[in-house]
Amino acid sequence: MTRAATLLLSAGVLLFIGVLASQGLPAILATLALAGWGLLLVALFHLIPLALDAAAIRVLFKRGHGTLRDALLTRWAGESANSLMPGGQIGGPVLMARHLAQKGLSLQDAAAAITVSTTLQTFAQIAFALFGVILLGAQSSHLSEHALRTSSLIASGVLGVQVGGFYLMQRRGLFSKLTRAATRFSGKRNWSQWVSQAESIDLAVDATYRRVRPVAASFLLSLVGWLVGTGEVFLILELLGHPVTWVNALLLESLGQAIRGAAFAIPGALGVQEGGYLLLAPLAGLPPDTGLALSLAKRAREILLGLPGLLYLHFYRRAAPAARPASP
């Protein structure tokens, strides 16, 4: 871990502890305990949006290259890394690309599919967040909720700037520029092979974006995945004894994901997600401890699916053949 990553993780841990302590950890855990073994059902339900996200990757493969099963295992491993590893939000996509390459795709096609699908998924997340902002504006006119709507718009805007800049960099040769920049600090090491490989990836990314129908399908599948994920909030709150309407569940999920997405630099958005649900809970008529129990239930689901995902990734990488290099 770099020093910056360590500092961000430390800040997230402190924020996480502070938010839970502010509302009384025993009360939060008592509320969470109401879900009991139902958390296994939550984890099983999450396989549906996970499969939709995998399909959003699969449609970007070239015809005859890769299967939905490959995409599903890759998405599972990548989401596990995103949730549980310190550098997950950056390292997760890298692991996903490497895993697809080990599954038989060329490195440039694997990197292109993951890069483009990750970008489109984030654009879909912004659209999903805007649904929540619209719902929030339509159902109330209280001053505090106006402030929260403004905060949610800012979070969506920050996320939009991040992914928009990432998209523009991709269209201008992101990987080859990063590799060339690295050569300036490498002394006499020969980077010609890496530069050639990065250029191949940039060409593959550009070619993928030019395939309009698969790109549109990937975006729509990602958006449906975010919408289906609303069912997770609905199910958790049923288990916690605080049922809400589907509209309120969508409001909580969309704005909660926007807040989490804007804090991508903090591993797992630790503390930020909890603070977000603490602020959002009153919008659905929930007490604060239930909002935090909702966040912890989501953390529990991440662990239930993430630990097996990391184990799968570890043992597969040990047994799998080397990734196919990018073809010239």
Summary of the structure (lengths in Angstrom):
residues: 328
radius of gyration: 20.4
end to end distance: 33.1
largest distance: 64.2
contacts: 1134
relative contact order: 0.18
helix: 80%
strand: 1%
